């Protein structure tokens, strides 16, 4: 079975193609923005244009645009290839990567936008210990975390925190490690996990304006 992994929830645009558990090819780029323009051409350059029997796609939390692009692409390819489509939490991938270098419970701390951080704890088996939260660095500093921390804000957490942390070298998620995610973290539901409310606010309902009588009549 071939598996295509798609990770677009952060400033990284990352893909990987596996045959069974063997990594056939991968591409990992730090692009910031522009996932919509980069993702499909990256997949097209994989062997056999990335065609797979199963697709793993990141559900976030992370960039609203990046998460939506990844899921939409996964759905389109899944339909075209009649492939099984499975979602996974981005922070679970970061935790799995960190636990490859240090198999201990880990707190994942990632950039959440608008000055906040996404924070979630995982036990030594990679299982979530509570939900992911988006909070200010000040709030994060005062919380209780595992002594092992990972993610692109882990070093900052270690700097401001009151504990003696072991900081993982893992910053951003990389699709080439997607098969290390615990199976219990995978889901067939592709509901995005944004982690916070959208930046854009819905428009207020349209209310007709009553015009004053001008005295004009037909």
C-alpha positions as CSV (number, residue, x, y, z in Angstrom):
1,X,0.0,0.0,0.0
2,X,1.2,3.5,-0.9
3,X,0.6,6.4,1.5
4,X,0.8,10.1,0.6
5,X,1.2,12.4,3.7
6,X,0.3,16.1,3.4
7,X,1.3,18.7,6.0
8,X,0.3,22.3,5.4
9,X,-0.8,23.7,8.8
10,X,2.3,25.7,9.4
11,X,4.8,27.8,7.5
12,X,6.2,24.5,6.2
13,X,4.7,22.9,3.1
14,X,5.6,19.2,3.5
15,X,4.7,16.0,1.6
16,X,6.0,12.4,1.7
17,X,5.2,9.2,-0.3
18,X,5.6,5.8,1.3
19,X,5.4,2.2,0.1
20,X,4.4,0.3,3.2
21,X,6.7,1.8,5.8
22,X,9.4,2.7,3.3
23,X,9.9,6.4,2.5
24,X,10.0,6.7,-1.3
25,X,10.3,10.4,-1.6
26,X,9.5,13.6,0.3
27,X,9.7,17.4,-0.1
28,X,9.7,19.8,2.8
29,X,9.9,23.6,2.2
30,X,9.6,26.6,4.5
31,X,7.5,28.9,2.5
32,X,5.5,30.9,5.0
33,X,2.6,31.6,2.7
34,X,1.7,30.3,-0.8
35,X,0.7,26.7,0.0
36,X,-2.0,26.8,-2.6
37,X,0.6,27.5,-5.3
38,X,3.2,25.1,-4.1
39,X,1.4,22.0,-2.9
40,X,0.0,20.4,-6.0
41,X,3.2,20.9,-8.1
42,X,5.2,19.4,-5.2
43,X,3.0,16.3,-5.3
44,X,3.2,16.1,-9.1
45,X,7.0,15.8,-8.8
46,X,6.8,12.7,-6.6
47,X,7.1,9.2,-8.2
48,X,4.0,8.4,-10.3
49,X,2.8,11.9,-9.4
50,X,2.3,10.8,-5.8
51,X,-0.5,8.4,-6.6
52,X,-1.4,6.5,-3.4
53,X,-3.9,4.1,-1.9
54,X,-4.1,6.1,1.3
55,X,-3.8,9.8,2.0
56,X,-2.9,11.3,5.4
57,X,-3.7,15.0,5.7
58,X,-3.1,17.4,8.6
59,X,-6.2,18.8,10.3
60,X,-4.3,21.5,12.3
61,X,-4.3,23.5,14.5
62,X,-2.4,26.1,12.5
63,X,-2.9,28.4,9.6
64,X,-6.6,28.6,8.5
65,X,-5.6,28.8,4.9
66,X,-3.0,26.1,5.0
67,X,-5.3,23.6,6.8
68,X,-8.1,24.2,4.3
69,X,-5.7,23.8,1.3
70,X,-4.3,20.6,2.6
71,X,-7.7,19.1,3.3
72,X,-9.2,20.3,-0.1
73,X,-6.2,18.8,-1.9
74,X,-6.4,15.5,0.0
75,X,-10.1,15.2,-0.8
76,X,-9.6,16.0,-4.5
77,X,-6.8,13.4,-4.8
78,X,-8.7,10.9,-2.7
79,X,-11.7,11.2,-5.1
80,X,-9.5,10.9,-8.2
81,X,-7.6,7.9,-6.9
82,X,-10.3,6.2,-4.9
83,X,-7.9,6.5,-2.0
84,X,-8.6,6.1,1.7
85,X,-8.5,9.5,3.3
86,X,-7.4,10.0,6.9
87,X,-6.7,13.1,9.0
88,X,-4.3,13.6,11.8
89,X,-3.6,16.5,14.3
90,X,-0.6,18.6,13.5
91,X,0.6,18.7,17.1
92,X,0.5,14.9,17.3
93,X,3.0,14.8,14.4
94,X,5.3,17.2,16.2
95,X,5.0,15.1,19.4
96,X,5.8,11.9,17.5
97,X,8.8,13.5,15.9
98,X,10.1,14.7,19.3
99,X,9.6,11.3,20.9
100,X,11.7,9.6,18.2
101,X,14.7,11.4,19.8
102,X,13.5,11.3,23.4
103,X,10.7,8.7,24.2
104,X,9.2,10.6,27.1
105,X,6.0,12.6,27.7
106,X,6.2,15.9,25.8
107,X,4.5,19.3,25.7
108,X,4.2,20.7,22.2
109,X,4.3,24.5,21.9
110,X,3.8,26.0,18.5
111,X,3.2,29.5,17.1
112,X,-0.6,30.1,17.1
113,X,-0.8,33.5,15.5
114,X,-1.8,36.9,16.9
115,X,0.9,36.5,19.6
116,X,-0.6,33.3,21.0
117,X,0.8,29.8,21.2
118,X,-0.8,26.4,20.6
119,X,0.0,24.1,23.5
120,X,-0.9,20.4,24.0
121,X,0.6,17.7,26.2
122,X,1.2,14.1,25.0
123,X,2.0,11.0,27.2
124,X,4.9,8.7,26.4
125,X,2.7,6.7,24.0
126,X,1.9,9.8,22.0
127,X,-1.7,10.1,23.3
128,X,-3.1,13.6,24.0
129,X,-3.2,14.6,27.6
130,X,-5.9,17.2,27.2
131,X,-7.0,19.3,24.3
132,X,-4.9,21.7,22.3
133,X,-5.3,25.3,23.6
134,X,-4.4,28.7,22.1
135,X,-3.2,31.0,24.8
136,X,-0.8,33.9,25.4
137,X,2.8,33.2,26.3
138,X,2.1,34.7,29.8
139,X,-0.7,32.2,30.4
140,X,1.5,29.4,29.0
141,X,4.3,30.3,31.3
142,X,2.2,29.8,34.4
143,X,0.8,26.4,33.3
144,X,2.2,23.0,34.3
145,X,4.0,21.3,31.4
146,X,6.1,18.2,30.9
147,X,9.8,18.8,31.3
148,X,10.4,17.8,27.7
149,X,9.1,20.4,25.2
150,X,9.0,20.5,21.4
151,X,7.7,22.8,18.6
152,X,8.8,26.1,17.2
153,X,8.0,28.0,20.4
154,X,9.5,25.4,22.7
155,X,12.7,27.3,23.2
156,X,10.8,30.5,24.1
157,X,8.7,28.5,26.6
158,X,11.9,27.2,28.2
159,X,13.3,30.7,28.4
160,X,10.3,32.3,30.1
161,X,9.2,29.2,32.1
162,X,10.0,28.5,35.7
163,X,11.1,24.9,35.0
164,X,14.3,23.3,33.8
165,X,13.1,22.1,30.4
166,X,14.7,19.7,27.9
167,X,14.1,21.3,24.6
168,X,13.6,19.1,21.5
169,X,15.3,19.9,18.2
170,X,11.9,19.5,16.5
171,X,10.4,22.8,15.5
172,X,8.0,22.3,12.6
173,X,6.1,19.2,11.4
174,X,7.6,17.1,8.6
175,X,5.4,14.8,6.6
176,X,8.2,12.2,6.2
177,X,7.5,11.3,9.9
178,X,3.8,10.9,9.5
179,X,3.8,7.1,9.9
180,X,5.1,7.5,13.4
181,X,1.9,9.1,14.6
182,X,-0.1,6.8,16.9
183,X,-2.9,5.2,15.0
184,X,-5.4,6.2,17.8
185,X,-4.7,9.9,16.7
186,X,-5.9,9.2,13.2
187,X,-9.5,10.0,12.1
188,X,-11.7,9.5,9.1
189,X,-13.4,12.8,9.9
190,X,-11.7,15.7,8.1
191,X,-13.0,18.4,10.4
192,X,-10.4,21.1,10.6
193,X,-8.9,21.8,14.1
194,X,-8.1,25.5,13.8
195,X,-7.4,25.9,17.5
196,X,-8.9,29.4,17.7
197,X,-11.6,31.5,16.1
198,X,-11.2,32.7,12.5
199,X,-9.5,36.1,11.9
200,X,-12.4,37.2,9.6
201,X,-15.7,38.0,11.2
202,X,-18.9,37.1,9.4
203,X,-20.8,40.1,7.9
204,X,-23.8,41.3,9.8
205,X,-27.2,40.3,8.3
206,X,-28.4,42.8,5.7
207,X,-31.0,45.2,7.0
208,X,-32.9,47.2,4.4
209,X,-32.8,50.9,5.1
210,X,-36.2,52.6,5.2
211,X,-36.2,55.6,2.9
212,X,-37.9,58.8,3.9
213,X,-40.9,59.8,2.0
214,X,-39.7,62.3,-0.6
215,X,-43.2,63.2,-1.6
216,X,-42.6,61.8,-5.1
217,X,-45.3,59.5,-6.5
218,X,-45.8,58.0,-9.9
